[in-house]
Amino acid sequence: MIANPADLRRLVLFAVGALGVSCVMTQLALLRELLGAFSGNEMVLGITLGLWLLLMGIGTTLGRTADRLKNPLAVLFLAQILVALLPLAQVLALRGWRNAIFIRGAEVGVADTVFSTFVLLLPYCVVAGYALTLACSILNRRDDRSGAGRVYAADSLGSVAGGVVFSFVLIRFLDHFALLTVPAMLNLLAAAGISFASNRKLPAGLTLALATSVLTVVWLADLDGFSTGWLFQKQHVVERANSPYGKLVVTESDGQFDFIENGIPLTSTRDDQHVEEAVHYALAQRPEARKVLLIGGGISGTGREILKYSVSEVDYVELDPLLLALGRKYLSDNLADSRIRVINTDGRLFVKRTGDKYDTVIVDVPDPSTAQLNRFYTAEFFAEIKQALAADGVLSFSLGHYENYVSPELARLLASARRSLQTSFTNILVLPGGRVFFLVSDGPLFTNIAARVEQRQVQTRLVNGHYLDAMLTADRLADIQRAVAQPAAVNRDFSPMLYFYHLRHWLSQFNTGFGFWQAALLVGFGIYLARLRGAAVVLFASGFAGSALEFVLLLAFQVLCGSVYHQVGVIVTVFMAGLALGALLANRSRRREEAETDESALRAPHSAASRRLAFLAIAIAGFAVLLPFLLPWLNRMGGSAWSLLAVKGIIALLTLGLAALVGLQFPLANRLEDKGSGVVASRLYTADFVGAALGALLASTWLIPVLGVTGVCLLTAGLNLMGGAVVQFRKTAI
């Protein structure tokens, strides 16, 4: 064993920091992989994040056995090796799993997604969670009462470093296998250091040899290309690359190019139906239009189709620079005309800031399957579009698929869109084409589209009289009108009901009845929550608040500032930095008090730690209550460059403040419950992870859409007030 306590502490904390780097980079890489494998929406994100945190909590629960280990450093050595190697194996397994287990091309339901995600995440998350409490136990054996707080801070700092390196450096240049070798090398180095310092030189040498082998295999073997081929066995993959917004794959089959991002088809060279419907339904309303705004869809040929009219300028706004680059490479004709001005930015942000007036605006983005996409279907966005339209200008977009039957879920989806449009526009025309198209204006709208297109002598391949006679029949039009007349809520930025309706529509395609596993999970959570005591209640509440309110702040940032990737990455990194800052401040305060206070005072049942922990819970509750009042005020600051910069700074400060409050609590809770064992750290970590898991899962998929931002904030405030009351007025034993 290592004789010097200071050397031991530094070595263990380095291992925990390497674990933090690995956790955040593995989580981000696997999130992308899971989205690609299961064509994910916000539900898949919520399932993944919730299961990740829940399984980490299970790992920390198992870590309570660490105090009984005879050689904990040897176990930590093995854990670091597993943490290094498992992510690479997980990516390989995930890419093979999708087509080996499920029917190729078929959508995977919620139950199968949960099962698959659980199986794939289980090994890594349990090992990583166990390693955290094992590190706390090792430091506790050396009478380091602030050991758990140090571990929490080291893990948070590692997560900050991993998030920055992943988001701003590596993702632009490396595939997921090459990227995951970076944390693998760090953790293998930590394992070798533990073994060498413990006078076990042979395992240390073997670990370094293993690191060299991993580097060699990843460097020489094209693991990414080989495993990507598993997902597209009947197509030739001509391009694959990572962008800040996901993994983009371009495939070719019989001369047809398909663009797939995160497993979702974006466009195809033979998608004539969608391109012609998106253009001609809109331009037939205003065939004399001179200036057109196109948000999304340009690489598929929509911009070129618009130019069949007497349009002098098309402003095409696209967020992903990689998508534009590959579009120019493989579909260069679609963007070649000088009248198409390509603008690489967020569409919502562009509309908010532009001073131009457009005769027609075509929004060609996917359905609101995520909170990010929902921003293009809200009442606030429609009001911003109206400001960018010329007098009697037309807005056009499509939503959902209609095949002679409108389900109740689809009806609510369409009705919500119509109610949201009515807040800004007088006239709304809904057409049941291949998709359901909404045409809106304060001027007149026309249903004789074929005649108006032919009058302008515009050549079309599909949208003609024969096609429209079949699609726009009286019974189909009446069916759609009945659907949009159904009662539904207005979709707003901070109450994204359309996203919730879309989620319900997606779930209706699968058998999602309440079954045994759902009941077992609900009962398990209920039993766990009933057994929470003392400081663990506070950490459960703060974990919930950290996840739920961070999601609220990310949603606010997207709405107010646009989905600008680097800034969103900054917000996430700022949150992790706030956790580390809070933990470091709490640890520093502990060391100062230990130097000034005797042992009996430090262990008083209702010590200063108890009062501070209750105060922090009340502070988080106050933060949650103020947030719904602050966000609308930020929304009124305008769209100028300076006001936008101020909004970004305020949201970053809010994120830092929230995370610091959450980060302060763990060291204080550990001090309050301190019994000199890893059992306490295990229980506190578990409470934190379970609370965060529920916050991530519920806030991203159900709470915000149903309750809105205000409801979620008030619920979070109540939960933290309850936690503060428990720790202040009840016995603190867990």
C-alpha positions in Angstrom: 0.0 0.0 0.0 1.0 3.6 -0.4 2.5 5.0 2.7 2.1 8.7 2.2 -1.5 9.9 2.7 -1.0 12.9 0.6 0.3 10.8 -2.3 -2.6 8.4 -1.9 -5.1 11.3 -2.0 -3.6 12.8 -5.1 -3.5 9.5 -6.9 -7.1 8.7 -6.1 -8.3 12.1 -7.0 -6.5 11.9 -10.3 -8.3 8.6 -11.0 -11.6 10.2 -10.1 -10.9 13.2 -12.4 -10.1 10.7 -15.2 -13.4 9.0 -14.5 -15.2 12.3 -14.7 -13.6 13.0 -18.1 -14.7 9.5 -19.3 -18.2 9.8 -18.0 -19.1 13.0 -19.8 -17.4 12.0 -23.0 -18.9 8.5 -23.0 -22.3 9.9 -22.2 -22.2 12.4 -25.1 -20.9 9.8 -27.6 -23.4 7.2 -26.6 -26.3 9.8 -26.7 -25.4 10.4 -30.4 -25.1 6.7 -31.1 -28.4 5.9 -29.4 -30.1 8.7 -31.3 -28.7 7.3 -34.6 -29.7 3.7 -33.7 -33.2 4.4 -32.6 -34.0 7.5 -34.7 -34.4 9.3 -31.5 -36.5 12.1 -30.3 -36.7 13.9 -26.9 -38.2 10.7 -25.4 -35.1 8.7 -26.3 -32.9 11.5 -24.9 -34.9 11.5 -21.7 -34.7 7.7 -21.4 -31.0 7.7 -22.0 -30.2 10.4 -19.5 -32.6 9.0 -17.0 -31.2 5.5 -17.2 -27.6 6.7 -17.2 -28.2 8.5 -13.9 -30.3 5.8 -12.4 -27.7 3.1 -13.2 -24.9 5.3 -11.9 -27.0 5.5 -8.7 -27.2 1.7 -8.6 -23.5 1.6 -8.9 -23.0 4.0 -6.0 -25.5 1.9 -3.9 -23.3 -1.2 -4.6 -20.4 0.9 -3.5 -21.5 0.6 0.2 -19.7 -2.7 0.2 -16.3 -1.0 -0.4 -15.6 -0.6 3.3 -15.3 -4.4 3.6 -12.7 -4.8 0.8 -9.3 -6.0 1.9 -7.5 -4.3 -1.0 -9.6 -1.5 -2.3 -6.8 0.0 -4.5 -6.7 -3.3 -6.5 -10.4 -3.0 -7.1 -10.1 0.6 -8.1 -7.3 -0.5 -10.5 -9.7 -2.9 -12.2 -12.5 -0.4 -12.3 -10.3 2.1 -14.1 -9.4 -0.5 -16.7 -13.1 -1.3 -17.3 -14.0 2.4 -17.5 -11.3 2.7 -20.2 -12.3 -0.2 -22.4 -16.1 -0.5 -21.9 -17.1 2.7 -24.0 -15.3 1.4 -27.1 -17.0 -2.0 -26.7 -20.4 -0.3 -26.1 -20.2 1.7 -29.4 -19.4 -1.6 -31.3 -22.2 -3.4 -29.5 -24.7 -0.7 -30.2 -24.1 -0.5 -33.9 -24.4 -4.3 -34.2 -27.4 -4.5 -31.9 -29.8 -2.4 -33.9 -30.1 -4.6 -37.0 -29.3 -7.9 -35.2 -32.2 -7.6 -32.7 -34.8 -5.6 -34.6 -36.3 -5.7 -38.1 -34.2 -3.6 -40.4 -35.9 -0.3 -41.2 -38.6 -0.7 -38.6 -39.1 1.9 -35.9 -38.2 0.7 -32.4 -40.9 1.2 -29.7 -40.4 2.7 -26.2 -40.3 -0.6 -24.4 -37.6 -2.0 -26.7 -35.7 1.3 -26.5 -35.7 1.2 -22.7 -34.6 -2.4 -22.7 -31.8 -1.9 -25.2 -30.5 1.3 -23.6 -30.6 -0.4 -20.1 -28.6 -3.4 -21.3 -26.0 -1.3 -23.2 -25.5 1.3 -20.4 -25.6 -1.1 -17.5 -21.9 -2.3 -17.4 -20.2 1.1 -17.7 -22.6 3.0 -15.4 -22.5 0.5 -12.6 -18.7 0.3 -12.7 -18.4 4.1 -12.8 -20.8 4.7 -10.0 -19.1 2.0 -7.9 -15.7 3.6 -8.5 -17.0 6.9 -7.1 -18.0 5.5 -3.7 -14.9 3.2 -3.7 -12.7 6.3 -4.0 -14.6 7.9 -1.0 -14.1 4.7 1.0 -10.3 4.7 0.3 -9.9 8.3 1.5 -12.1 7.7 4.5 -9.8 4.9 5.6 -7.1 7.5 5.9 -9.3 9.6 8.2 -10.0 12.1 5.4 -13.4 13.4 6.6 -13.7 15.6 3.6 -12.9 12.7 1.2 -16.4 12.5 -0.3 -16.4 16.3 -0.9 -13.0 16.0 -2.6 -14.2 13.1 -4.8 -17.3 15.1 -5.8 -15.2 18.1 -6.8 -12.6 16.0 -8.7 -15.4 14.3 -10.6 -17.1 17.6 -11.5 -13.7 19.1 -12.6 -13.1 16.1 -14.8 -16.5 16.4 -16.3 -15.9 20.1 -17.1 -12.6 19.2 -18.9 -14.2 16.3 -20.7 -17.2 18.4 -21.9 -15.0 21.2 -23.2 -12.6 18.9 -25.0 -15.4 16.8 -26.5 -17.7 19.7 -27.6 -15.2 22.2 -28.8 -12.2 20.2 -30.1 -12.4 16.5 -30.6 -15.9 16.1 -32.1 -14.9 18.2 -35.1 -11.9 16.0 -36.0 -12.4 12.5 -34.7 -14.9 9.7 -35.0 -16.4 8.2 -31.8 -13.8 5.4 -31.5 -10.8 7.7 -31.9 -12.5 10.2 -29.6 -13.1 7.7 -26.8 -9.5 6.6 -26.8 -8.7 9.9 -25.1 -10.5 9.1 -21.8 -9.4 5.5 -22.3 -5.7 6.6 -22.2 -6.3 8.8 -19.1 -8.0 6.0 -17.2 -5.4 3.4 -18.2 -2.7 5.8 -17.1 -4.5 6.2 -13.7 -4.7 2.4 -13.4 -1.0 2.0 -14.1 -0.2 4.8 -11.6 -2.3 3.0 -8.9 -0.5 -0.3 -9.6 3.0 1.1 -9.7 2.5 3.2 -6.5 1.3 0.0 -4.8 4.6 -1.8 -5.8 2.8 -4.0 -8.4 5.1 -3.2 -11.3 4.0 -6.1 -13.5 0.3 -5.1 -13.7 1.4 -1.5 -14.3 3.6 -2.6 -17.2 0.8 -4.7 -18.6 -1.6 -1.8 -18.4 0.7 0.4 -20.4 1.1 -2.4 -23.0 -2.8 -2.5 -23.1 -2.9 1.2 -23.7 -0.4 0.9 -26.6 -2.5 -1.9 -28.1 -5.7 0.1 -27.9 -4.0 3.0 -29.6 -2.6 0.8 -32.3 -6.0 -0.9 -33.1 -7.9 2.4 -33.2 -5.2 4.0 -35.4 -4.8 1.2 -37.9 -8.2 -0.4 -38.0 -11.1 1.6 -39.4 -13.5 0.6 -36.6 -15.9 3.5 -37.4 -16.2 2.7 -41.1 -16.5 -1.1 -40.5 -19.2 -0.8 -37.9 -21.1 2.0 -39.7 -21.4 -0.5 -42.6 -23.4 -2.7 -40.2 -26.1 -0.1 -40.1 -26.3 0.5 -43.9 -25.7 -3.0 -45.3 -27.7 -2.5 -48.5 -26.3 1.0 -49.2 -22.9 2.3 -50.0 -21.7 4.8 -47.4 -19.9 7.5 -49.3 -19.4 9.9 -46.4 -19.6 9.8 -42.6 -18.6 12.7 -40.3 -19.4 14.2 -37.0 -20.7 17.7 -36.7 -21.6 19.7 -33.6 -25.2 18.6 -34.2 -24.9 14.9 -34.7 -23.4 12.2 -36.9 -24.1 12.8 -40.6 -24.0 9.9 -43.0 -24.4 10.1 -46.8 -25.3 6.9 -48.6 -25.6 6.1 -52.3 -27.8 3.4 -54.0 -28.4 3.3 -57.8 -27.5 6.9 -58.2 -29.6 8.1 -55.3 -27.9 10.0 -52.5 -29.5 9.9 -49.0 -28.5 12.2 -46.1 -29.1 10.7 -42.6 -28.3 12.6 -39.4 -28.6 10.8 -36.1 -30.4 8.0 -37.9 -33.1 10.3 -39.3 -33.3 10.7 -43.1 -33.0 14.4 -43.9 -33.2 14.5 -47.6 -32.8 12.4 -50.8 -32.0 13.3 -54.4 -35.3 11.7 -55.5 -37.7 13.3 -53.0 -39.7 15.1 -55.7 -43.0 14.9 -53.8 -41.9 16.8 -50.7 -39.9 19.4 -52.7 -42.7 20.2 -55.1 -45.4 20.3 -52.4 -43.3 22.5 -50.1 -42.7 25.0 -52.9 -45.8 25.1 -55.1 -48.5 25.1 -52.4 -46.8 28.3 -51.1 -45.8 30.0 -54.3 -49.1 29.4 -56.0 -50.6 31.8 -53.4 -48.2 34.5 -54.4 -46.7 33.6 -57.8 -45.5 37.2 -58.2 -43.2 36.9 -55.1 -39.8 38.4 -55.6 -38.1 37.7 -52.2 -38.4 34.3 -50.5 -37.1 33.0 -47.1 -36.4 29.3 -46.9 -35.6 27.8 -43.5 -34.1 24.4 -43.9 -34.5 22.0 -46.9 -32.3 23.8 -49.3 -29.9 21.0 -50.2 -32.8 18.8 -51.3 -33.5 21.2 -54.2 -36.2 23.3 -52.6 -34.3 26.5 -53.4 -33.8 25.6 -57.1 -37.6 24.7 -57.4 -38.5 28.1 -56.0 -36.5 29.8 -58.8 -39.0 28.4 -61.4 -41.1 31.4 -60.4 -40.1 35.1 -61.0 -38.2 35.2 -57.7 -35.1 37.4 -57.6 -33.7 36.3 -54.3 -33.9 33.2 -52.0 -32.4 33.5 -48.6 -31.7 29.9 -47.5 -31.0 29.5 -43.7 -29.3 26.3 -42.6 -27.9 25.6 -39.1 -25.4 22.7 -39.7 -22.3 23.8 -41.7 -21.3 20.1 -42.3 -24.7 19.5 -44.0 -24.1 22.5 -46.2 -20.6 21.3 -47.1 -21.7 17.8 -48.0 -24.7 19.2 -49.9 -22.4 21.3 -52.0 -20.2 18.2 -52.6 -22.9 15.7 -53.6 -25.8 17.9 -54.7 -24.0 21.0 -56.0 -26.7 21.9 -58.6 -29.2 22.5 -55.8 -27.2 25.5 -54.4 -25.3 26.6 -57.5 -27.6 29.5 -58.6 -26.3 32.9 -57.5 -29.9 34.0 -56.5 -29.7 31.5 -53.6 -28.0 33.2 -50.7 -26.9 30.6 -48.1 -26.9 31.8 -44.5 -25.3 29.5 -42.0 -27.1 30.3 -38.7 -30.1 29.3 -36.6 -33.4 30.0 -38.5 -35.3 31.3 -35.4 -32.5 33.7 -34.6 -32.3 34.9 -38.2 -36.0 35.7 -38.3 -35.8 37.5 -35.0 -32.9 39.7 -36.2 -33.6 40.3 -39.9 -34.8 43.6 -41.1 -35.8 42.3 -44.5 -39.4 41.8 -45.7 -40.3 38.6 -47.5 -43.2 37.9 -49.8 -43.1 34.2 -48.9 -41.6 32.2 -46.0 -41.2 28.5 -46.3 -40.3 26.6 -43.1 -39.0 23.2 -44.2 -37.9 21.6 -40.9 -38.8 18.2 -39.3 -41.8 17.7 -37.1 -41.5 19.0 -33.5 -40.2 15.8 -32.1 -37.8 17.6 -29.8 -38.0 20.8 -27.8 -35.4 22.3 -30.1 -37.6 21.8 -33.2 -40.7 22.9 -31.3 -39.3 26.4 -31.4 -40.4 26.6 -35.1 -44.0 26.0 -34.3 -44.8 28.3 -31.4 -47.1 31.3 -31.2 -44.1 33.5 -30.5 -42.2 32.3 -33.6 -45.3 32.9 -35.8 -45.5 36.5 -34.4 -41.8 36.9 -35.4 -42.5 35.5 -38.9 -45.3 38.0 -39.3 -42.9 40.9 -38.6 -40.6 39.5 -41.4 -43.4 39.2 -44.0 -44.4 41.8 -46.4 -48.1 43.0 -46.5 -50.3 39.9 -47.3 -47.2 37.7 -47.3 -47.6 33.9 -46.9 -46.1 31.5 -44.4 -46.0 27.8 -45.3 -45.0 24.7 -43.4 -45.9 21.0 -43.1 -46.7 18.9 -40.1 -47.5 15.3 -39.8 -48.5 12.7 -42.3 -52.2 12.1 -43.4 -53.3 8.9 -45.2 -57.1 9.2 -45.2 -57.4 8.8 -41.5 -56.8 11.4 -38.7 -56.1 9.7 -35.4 -57.0 11.6 -32.2 -53.3 12.2 -31.5 -52.7 13.6 -35.0 -55.9 15.8 -34.6 -54.6 17.4 -31.4 -51.2 18.0 -33.1 -52.8 19.8 -36.1 -55.4 21.6 -33.9 -52.6 23.0 -31.7 -50.7 24.3 -34.7 -53.9 26.0 -36.0 -54.7 27.6 -32.6 -51.1 28.9 -32.4 -51.3 30.4 -35.9 -54.6 32.1 -35.0 -52.7 34.3 -32.5 -51.0 36.1 -35.4 -52.7 35.5 -38.7 -56.3 36.0 -40.0 -56.5 33.3 -42.8 -55.4 29.7 -42.5 -55.6 27.1 -45.2 -54.8 23.4 -44.4 -54.1 21.1 -47.3 -53.9 17.2 -47.0 -51.0 16.5 -49.3 -48.3 13.8 -48.7 -47.9 15.8 -45.5 -50.4 18.2 -44.0 -49.5 21.7 -45.2 -50.4 24.9 -43.4 -50.7 28.1 -45.5 -51.3 31.3 -43.5 -51.6 35.0 -44.4 -53.6 38.1 -43.6 -54.3 38.2 -47.3 -56.4 35.9 -49.5 -55.5 32.2 -49.9 -56.5 29.9 -52.8 -57.2 26.2 -53.2 -57.1 26.1 -57.0 -53.3 25.5 -56.9 -53.0 23.5 -60.1 -54.6 26.2 -62.2 -52.5 29.0 -60.7 -49.3 27.0 -61.3 -50.3 26.3 -64.9 -51.2 29.9 -65.4 -47.6 30.9 -64.6 -46.4 28.1 -67.0 -44.3 26.5 -64.2 -43.2 23.0 -65.1 -43.7 20.4 -62.4 -43.2 16.6 -62.4 -45.8 15.8 -59.7 -47.8 18.7 -58.4 -50.3 19.0 -61.3 -54.0 18.8 -61.9 -54.2 15.0 -61.8 -52.2 14.8 -58.5 -54.1 17.6 -56.8 -57.5 16.3 -57.9 -56.6 13.0 -56.0 -55.1 14.7 -53.0 -57.5 17.6 -52.4 -60.8 15.9 -52.6 -63.8 17.2 -50.7 -63.8 14.4 -48.2 -60.1 14.7 -47.5 -60.4 18.5 -47.0 -63.4 18.0 -44.7 -61.6 15.4 -42.7 -58.7 17.7 -42.1 -61.0 20.6 -41.2 -62.7 18.5 -38.6 -59.3 17.6 -37.1 -58.0 21.2 -36.8 -61.3 22.3 -35.2 -60.7 20.0 -32.2 -59.9 21.7 -28.9 -56.1 21.9 -28.2 -53.7 24.2 -26.3 -51.7 27.0 -27.9 -48.1 26.0 -28.4 -45.8 28.5 -26.7 -42.0 28.8 -26.2 -42.2 28.1 -22.5 -45.1 25.7 -22.7 -44.3 23.4 -25.6 -47.6 21.6 -26.0 -47.1 20.8 -29.6 -44.0 18.8 -28.7 -46.0 16.9 -26.1 -48.8 16.2 -28.6 -46.2 15.0 -31.1 -44.7 12.7 -28.5 -48.1 11.2 -27.8 -48.7 10.8 -31.5 -45.4 8.9 -31.8 -46.2 6.8 -28.8 -49.6 5.9 -30.2 -47.8 3.9 -32.9 -46.6 1.3 -30.4 -48.1 -0.8 -27.7 -47.2 1.3 -24.7 -49.7 0.1 -22.1 -48.9 0.1 -18.5 -47.3 -3.3 -17.9 -45.4 -5.3 -15.3 -42.0 -3.5 -15.8 -43.6 -0.1 -15.6 -45.4 -1.0 -12.4 -42.3 -2.6 -10.9 -40.2 0.5 -11.7 -42.9 2.8 -10.2 -43.1 0.6 -7.0 -39.3 0.6 -6.8 -39.1 4.4 -6.9 -41.9 4.7 -4.4 -40.2 2.4 -1.9 -36.9 4.2 -2.4 -38.5 7.6 -1.8 -40.3 6.4 1.3 -37.1 5.3 2.8 -35.2 8.5 2.2 -34.0 10.2 5.4 -32.1 13.3 6.5 -29.6 14.8 4.2 -30.4 12.2 1.5 -33.8 14.0 1.0 -32.0 17.3 0.3 -29.7 15.7 -2.2 -32.5 13.9 -4.0 -34.3 17.3 -4.3 -31.2 19.2 -5.4 -30.4 16.4 -7.9 -33.9 16.8 -9.3 -33.6 20.6 -9.4 -30.2 20.4 -11.1 -31.5 18.3 -14.0 -34.9 19.9 -14.3 -33.8 23.6 -14.0 -30.8 23.0 -16.3 -33.2 21.8 -18.9 -35.4 24.9 -18.4 -32.3 27.1 -18.8 -31.2 25.2 -22.0 -34.7 25.6 -23.4 -34.7 29.3 -22.5 -31.3 29.7 -24.2 -32.5 28.0 -27.4 -35.7 30.1 -27.5 -34.0 33.5 -26.6 -30.7 33.1 -28.4 -31.1 30.5 -31.1 -29.5 27.1 -31.2 -26.0 28.3 -31.6 -23.9 25.2 -30.8 -20.9 26.8 -29.1 -23.0 28.9 -26.8 -25.2 25.9 -25.8 -22.0 23.9 -25.1 -20.8 26.8 -22.9 -24.0 26.6 -20.9 -23.6 22.9 -20.3 -19.9 23.4 -19.4 -20.8 26.3 -17.1 -23.2 24.1 -15.2 -20.5 21.4 -14.6 -18.0 24.2 -13.6 -20.6 25.5 -11.1 -20.9 22.0 -9.5 -17.1 21.9 -9.1 -17.0 25.5 -7.7 -19.7 24.7 -5.1 -17.9 21.5 -4.0 -14.6 23.3 -3.8 -16.0 26.2 -1.7 -17.7 23.7 0.7 -14.5 21.7 1.1 -12.5 24.9 1.8 -15.0 26.0 4.4 -14.7 22.5 6.0 -11.0 22.7 6.3 -11.1 26.2 7.8 -13.6 25.1 10.4 -11.6 22.0 11.3 -8.7 24.2 12.1 -10.7 26.4 14.3 -13.2 24.0 16.0 -12.8 21.0 18.3 -14.0 17.4 17.3 -17.1 17.5 19.5 -18.4 20.6 17.9 -17.8 19.3 14.4 -20.0 16.2 15.2 -22.9 18.1 16.9 -26.2 16.7 15.5 -27.6 20.1 14.6 -24.4 21.7 13.7 -23.8 24.6 11.3 -23.8 22.1 8.5 -27.4 21.3 9.1 -28.5 24.9 9.1 -26.5 25.6 5.9 -27.9 22.6 4.1 -31.4 23.7 4.9 -30.5 27.3 3.8 -29.2 26.0 0.5 -32.4 24.0 -0.1 -34.4 27.2 0.5 -32.1 29.1 -1.8 -32.6 26.6 -4.6 -36.4 26.9 -4.0 -36.2 30.7 -4.3 -34.1 30.4 -7.5 -36.8 28.1 -9.0 -39.6 30.5 -8.0 -37.9 33.6 -9.5 -36.9 31.9 -12.8 -40.4 32.0 -14.5 -40.6 35.7 -13.8 -37.1 36.4 -15.1 -37.3 34.5 -18.4 -40.2 36.5 -20.0 -38.3 39.7 -19.0 -35.3 38.4 -20.9 -37.5 37.7 -23.9 -38.5 41.3 -24.0 -34.9 42.6 -24.3 -35.0 42.5 -28.1 -32.8 40.9 -30.7 -30.0 43.4 -31.1 -26.4 42.1 -30.9 -25.8 43.8 -27.5 -29.1 42.6 -26.0 -28.4 39.1 -27.2 -25.0 39.1 -25.6 -26.5 40.4 -22.4 -29.1 37.6 -22.4 -26.4 34.9 -23.0 -24.4 36.3 -20.1 -27.4 36.4 -17.8 -28.3 32.8 -18.6 -24.7 31.7 -18.1 -24.7 33.4 -14.7 -28.0 31.8 -13.7 -26.6 28.4 -14.7 -23.4 29.0 -12.7 -25.4 30.1 -9.7 -27.8 27.1 -9.8 -25.0 24.6 -10.2 -22.9 26.2 -7.4 -25.9 25.9 -5.0 -26.3 22.2 -6.0 -22.5 21.6 -5.7 -22.3 23.1 -2.3 -24.8 20.6 -0.9 -23.0 17.3 -1.3 -19.9 18.1 0.9 -22.2 19.6 3.5 -24.5 16.6 3.5 -21.5 14.2 3.8 -20.3 16.2 6.8 -23.7 16.1 8.4 -24.0 12.4 8.0 -20.3 11.6 8.5 -19.7 8.2 10.1 -16.3 7.7 8.7 -17.4 5.0 6.2 -18.1 4.7 2.5 -21.7 3.7 3.3 -22.8 7.3 3.8 -21.1 8.5 0.6 -22.8 5.6 -1.2 -26.3 6.6 0.0 -25.8 10.3 -0.6 -24.5 9.7 -4.1 -27.4 7.4 -4.8 -29.9 10.0 -3.7 -28.3 12.6 -5.9 -28.2 10.4 -9.0 -31.8 9.1 -8.5 -33.1 12.7 -8.1 -31.1 13.8 -11.2 -32.4 10.8 -13.2 -36.1 11.6 -12.4 -35.4 15.3 -13.2 -33.9 14.5 -16.6 -36.5 12.0 -17.6 -39.6 13.8 -16.4 -38.7 17.4 -17.2 -37.5 16.7 -20.8 -40.5 14.5 -21.8 -43.5 15.3 -19.7 -43.3 18.0 -17.0 -42.3 21.0 -19.2 -44.8 20.3 -22.0 -47.7 19.6 -19.6 -47.0 22.0 -16.7 -45.0 24.6 -18.6 -41.8 26.2 -17.2 -43.7 27.9 -14.4 -45.2 24.6 -13.2 -41.9 22.8 -13.3 -40.2 25.5 -11.4 -42.9 25.6 -8.7 -42.8 21.8 -8.3 -39.0 22.0 -8.0 -39.3 24.7 -5.4 -41.7 22.7 -3.3 -39.5 19.6 -3.4 -36.5 21.5 -2.2 -38.5 23.3 0.6 -39.6 19.9 1.8 -36.0 18.7 1.8 -34.9 21.8 3.7 -37.6 21.2 6.3 -36.6 17.5 6.7 -32.9 18.2 7.3 -33.7 20.9 9.7 -36.4 19.4 11.9 -36.0 15.7 11.7 -33.3 13.3 12.8 -30.4 13.3 10.4 -29.6 9.6 10.5 -30.1 8.0 7.1 
